[in-house]
Amino acid sequence: MTPLDDGACMRLALEEARAAAEAGEVPVGAVVVHKGRVIGVGRNAPIASHDPTAHAEIVALRAAANALGNYRLEDCDLYVTLEPCAMCSGAMLHSRLRRVVFGATDPKTGAAGSVLNLFESAVLNHHTKVQGGVMAQECGTLLSEFFRCRRDQKRQELQPLRDDALRTPDSRFSSLPDYPWAPRYLIDLPSLQGLRMHYLDEGPKTAARTWLCLHGNPTWSYVYRHMIPVFLAAGDRVVAPDLVGFGRSDKPKRESAHSFDWHRQVLLEFIERLDLKRMVLVVQDWGGLLGLTLPMDLPGRVSGLLAMNTMLATGDEPLSPGFLSWREMVARKPDFDIGRLMLRGNPHLEPAECSAYDAPFPDRGHRAALRAFPAMVPEYPDDEGADLSRRAREFWQSTWTGQSMLAIGLQDPVLGETVMRKLQATIAGCEKVLLLPQAGHFVQEHGRAIAMAACDHFQRQGPMPDDKDTIA
């Protein structure tokens, strides 16, 4: 086996640092090498582990000591992307490491020469050789970019609220069950005009596949909490925005602020800003009404479609009786209980989960989007969004060459199997259909099974003939 040189070892440490950044930790990575073989790796994890000592170096030292069955690491070299702090330097000296190699210097807390140099202290009885500056530019750039993004995020979080909008207090979103992900915000998309838009962005940005999850009315990104972990476990990236007016996004006070074209344009700008590629478009309800019109204007970005209980509203076909009943109900009872609505179609939900669906909407003022969206569904050929939807229908019929999959909640009275079979006939090559007899309109509440089937399906090459499954 060819021994690893300093550059190869530091590249391994950089991989750990990038993984730390993806997890929201300061991007520092470390590896321990013994006689040319990596015996310990570590990445920063104090936030996730609630452990102030969980620096990359400490994690790597623990792994190496376990591998050798000895806390003394006299024949080992440690590679770390950032100059070690006093705590880590002390642990390195105590372990009797032969050599420490680091990348970028740390002018604030570095204990290998920047602030102090423990490794050259004459009063200590062991001295470890230290070499700095190995791949310093790559290591430093990763750190600089991380902190730049953090500063940008902080500025966006502090963005003043527009006078004509409301912002749900953060306290409403504390301790939501099965929703541990950190909020992210955009404020500078041209169409937002100063409104703040919330989204989740989890998993490696370099992943081979990105799942873009678009919710409907009256839900928000919380509805994807059962699917996101499955996608992440597959090594993929997941992006799940809250439409303006929903979730943690700002909420215009006026119903007239919402329109089909505006929400669609925001999504297009959002995708371009995040430079999302290799996407599987995951849509349900309004996520599909809007989302199904996007790929025709995003050449090369969308490679797959997972559609659940949704439709294209083209204005030249009657809307389903179930949807018309829903629209009438919202008009009569605009302050309907969202949690109770979710429970009616999903009796397995816990009270805390029902409350989570209510969380974004503490009062009537926050619910303008909920009242506006049913009336925005194109019903006639000249309605806003109808022409776009007809263009999208043509795209799916004659231009689409990606993979597709449908998941249908058979208990849905609004956009159930009849509506979804029409959509299936519209999408070229769409033969994978997952039937969920116990699921209603909000199919994502049965999302773990759907996500597992989707991960399997979208790894295959080409459509599978007569590929229809049922999940009880």
N, C-alpha and C positions, 0 to 999 in steps of 0.2 A: 504494500500500500504506500503510495507517494505521500510523504509528510506534508502537512498543511503549512503554507507560508503565512507571513503576517497579514498580507492582503486578503487571502482566502478566509482566514479566521475572522478578520474584521468584517468581511462581507456577511459571514454567518451572524455576527453580532448585530449588524444592521438589519438583517431580517427580523431578529427579535425586537429591535427598536421599532420597526415599522408595525409589527403586530401590537406592540404596546400603544402606539399612536391610534391604531384602529379601535382599540378598547378604551380610548379616552384618557390614557395615562401619558405622562411625559415620556417621549420616545427615547428610552435608553435601553440598550440590549447588551448582554454579556455572554461569553462562552469561556469555559475552562478546558484546556487541552493538556492531555497527559501522553507523552511519548508519541506525538503525532495523531492522537485520537481524541475527539471531543467527548468529554465525560460529564459535562454539565452545561446547561444553558439557562438563561434567565432573562426576564424582561421586567421593567418596572410594573409593580402591581399594588402599591399602597392603597389606592382608592378602592379597588375591587375587593381586596383582602382585609380592608380596615386594619392595616398593619404598617406602622411608620417605618419598620425595618425592611419592608419588602422592596428594597432597591434591586435593580437587575443583578448587581454584583453579588449581593447576599444570597439571592435565589440561586444563582449559578454555583456559588461556593457550597451551599447546602447540598445541591444535586451531586456535585463532584465528590464531596466527602462521603456521601451515601454510596456512590459508585465504587469508591476505593475502600470503604469500610474504615476510614481513618480521617480524623479531623486535621491531620497534618498533610499538606499538599506540596511537599518539598520539590517534587519533580514536575510541577505543573506551571503552566502559563495562563494568565487570565487576560482576555481581550474585552474591552468595554468601549462603547462609542463615545462616552463623555468622561472627562477627568473625574476620578472618584472623590467623594466627599470624605470628611474626617471619619465618619462611622464606617464606611466601606473600606477606607484605607486601613483603619485599625484591625478590621476583620481579616484583611489580606495579610497584614504583618503577622497576626496571630496564627494564621494557617500555614505560615512559612512558604508562601508561594515563591517560586524561583524568579518569576518575571511578571510584570504588569505592563500591558500595552494599551494605550487609550487613543481615542481619535481627537475629538474637539476639546479644547481647554474650557474650563469653567471659571470665569473671573470672579464669580460671587462666592462659591463654596468649594472650589477645587483645592484638594489637600495633597496634590502631587507637584506643587510648584507655583500655582496661581495665587492662592491666599496664604498658604503655608506648605511646607513639604515634610510630611511625616516620614517619608521614606528615607530622608537624609538626616533624621534626628540622631545626634550622636549619643543621646542618653538611652536609646532603645537597643536591645540586645540582638535584634535581627534586622537585616537590611535586604530588601527586595529590589531588584533592578527594575527601573521604570523607563519606558520609552513612550513619548507622546507624539502626536501629529500624524499617526498612521490613518490615511483616508480622512484627514481632518475636515476637508471641504464637504465631503458627502455627509459626514456625521453632523457637522454644524448646520448644513442646509436643512437637514431633516428637522432639527430642533428649531431653527428659525422659522420654518414654515409652520410648524405646529403652534408656536406661540403667536405667530401672526394671525393664524386662523382663530385662535382663542381670543385674541384682542378684538378681531372683527366680530366674533360672535357676541362678545360682551357689549360692544357698541350697539349691535342690533337689538340685543335684549333690552337695552336702555333707551331705545328709540321712543321719542314722545308719541303718545297716542293722538291720532287725529280727532278733531272735535266731533266729527260725524260718525265715530265708531266707538265700540266698547271693547274692552279686553278682560277676559275672564281671569279673576285672581288666581295666582299660582297655587294658593292653598287648596283650591278645588281639585287639584290634580295630585295631591300628595297621597302616597300609599295606595295607589290603584292596584288591584290584584292583577298579577301577570303582565305588568306593563312597566318594566324596569329601565327603559331606554331614555337616554338624555335628550332633552328637547334641543332642536336646532331651529334657527329662524333666518328668513330672508326678508329684507325690507326694500331692496333697491332694484327689484325688477321693474322695468318701465311701467307696466300696466298696474302694478300695485299702488303707485302714487303715494307711497309712504305708509301703506298698510303693512302690518307684520304678518308673515305667513310662516306657520310652523310645519316642520317635517321631521321624520326620523330618517337617519342614514346610518345603517349598521353594516358591518362586514367590510372586507378589504375593497378598496376602490379599484384595485387591479384585478378583481375577480373576473373569471371567465363569463359570469352570468350575473345580471342585475334584475331583480324583481321589482317592478314599479307598481305599487299597490294603491289603487284609487278607490276610495270609499264612496258611499252614496248618502242619501238623506233618510233619516236624521242622524246617521252615525258619524264616526270620525276614525282616525287611524287606530284607535283602540280595538276596532272590530277585527283587525288583523293579528291580534296578540297570539293566537294559537298557530298561525301560519309562519310568522316571522322566525321563531326559533328553529323550525324545520329547515327553512331556507338557509339560515346561518350555519346550521350544523353541516350542511352540504358544502360549506366553504364559499357561499355566494354573498353578494351584496344585496341589501334590501333598502329601498327608499319608499317611504310612505308619507305623503303630504296630507295635511288637513286643508281642505278647500277653504277659501276665505269665507268666514261666517260660521265655521264649524271648528270643533276641537279647540286647540290652543291658538289658532289663528285669530286675528282681529275680526270683529263682527260689525260691519256697517249697520247703522241704526235703521236705515230706510230699506224697505223691500225693493224699491226701484233701483237700488245700487247693484242688484244682481241681474245678470243677463247671461244667456248661453254663450254668446260670442266672447264676452269679457272673461268668464271663467276658463274657457278654452284657451284664450290667448295667454292667460296667466300660466296655465300648465305648459304650454309650448315654451314660454320663456324660462320657466322653472327647469325643464329638461335641458334646454340649451345651456343655462347657467351652470348646472351641475355636470354638464357634458356627459350625460348618461348614454351608454352604448351597450350593445349586446343585451338588450332588454327583453324580458318577458313581461308583457303588459298584463297586469292582474286587475280585473275590473268586476264591479258588481253595482247594480242599481245605477245611480247617476255617474258612478265611476265609469260605467260603460257608455251611457248616453254621451258623455264628453270624451272619454278615453278612446272609444272606437273611431272617433273622427281624427285622432292625432297621427297615426302612423303614415297616412298618405302625405303629410307635410314634414315627416321626419325620416327622409331617405337614409337607409343604412343603420338606423339606430334600433329598430325593433325587429327581433328575430322570432318571437313567440307570443302567443295569446292564450291566456287563461281567463275565460269569461264565465261568470256565475250570475244567474238570474238577473239579466239585464236586457237591453234591446237597443236597436237603432230606431229613433223616432223620425221617420222620413216625411211625415205629413201627407203621404199619398196612400197610407193604409190606416184603417181605424185603430185607435188605441184600445188596449184590452179592457174588457169590462171590469176586471179587478183593479186596474190602475185608475179608471174613471171613478170607481167607488172610493179609492184611497184619496183622490184629489177632492172629492166632495166632502169626505170626512174631515180633512184638514181645513177646508173652508168653513165648515160648521164648528169645528172644535180646534181652533189654532193653538190652543195651549194644552194639547194632549200630553199625557204623561209618557215620556220616552222610555223610561225604565219598564213601565207596565207593558208598553207595546212590545219591547224586546222579550219580556218574559212570556207573553202570550204565545209567541212562536217558538220560544226556547225555554220550556218549563224547567230545564236543568240548571238555569242560571242561578247563581247565588245572589242574595240581596246586595252585596258589595259590587258585584258586576253590573247589576241594574243601575245602581247609583253612579257607577263610572260613566255610563252612557248619558246620564243627566248632568254630569259634572260641568260640561262646557256652557250650560244654559241655566244660570241661576235665576233668571227672571225673564219676563216677556220681552224686554228690550234686547236681550241677547239672541232672540229667536227669529229675527227677520228673515234669515236665509231659509229656515224651516218652513216658513209661511210662503216664501217666494218660489221655491223650487218646483212644487207640483204644477203651478201654473206656467212654468217655463218650458215644460215638455212640449215640443212641437206637435201640434195636432193637425194643422192644415198646411198645404204646400207653401204658403207664403210666410209662415211663422218663422221667427228667428231660429236658426239652427237646422231647419228642415232641409234647405239646399245643401248645407254642409254634410248632413247625414245621408242624403242621396248620393253625393259624391263619394262619401265613405263606403256606402253599399257597393258602388261600382268598383272601388278599389279592392274591397275584400273579395268580390266575385272574380275580378279579371286580372288583378295585379299582384295580390298577396301570394307569396311563395314560402312563407315561414310555417312553423309548426303551430298547431292549435289544439286546444282542449276545452271542453265545456264541463262544468259541474252544475248539476241542477237539483235544487231543493224541491222535492215533489209536493211538499205541503204549502207551497207559496201560492196564495190566491191572486197575487198582483202580476208577477212576471214568472210564472211557472213553466211547466214543460211545453205547453203549446207555443208560448212566446219564444222559448229557447230553441225549439225545433225550427222555427222560422229563421232564427239567427243562424243556426247551424247550416241551413240550406244556403245562406248568404256567403258563408266563409269557405273559400276554395280549399279543398282537401281536409276539411274538419271532420274527422271520423271518431276521434277519441271523446267519449261521453261518459261521465261519471254520474250515476243516478244516486241520490241520497233520499231514501224514502221518509226518513224522520225529520229532514231539514225543511225549514220554511224559507221565507224570503231572504233572511240574513244568513246565508249559507256559511259564512266564515265562522260561525259558532260551531261548526263541525269541521273546522279548517285543518286540523292536524292531518287527518286522513287525506284530505284533498291535496295538501302541500306535499305529502309523501308521494302520492301518485303523480303529482306534477313533476317533482324532481326526477322521478324515474322516466316519465314520458319524454321530457324535454332533453334527456340525454340520448334518446334514440335518434336515428337518422331516418327522416321521412315519415309520412303518415302510416299508421298501422291499420290494415283493412279489417273491418268488422270488429273493431276494438271498443267494446262497450262493457263497462263494469257497473256493479251495483254495490253500494255500501249500506248495510242495514243500520 
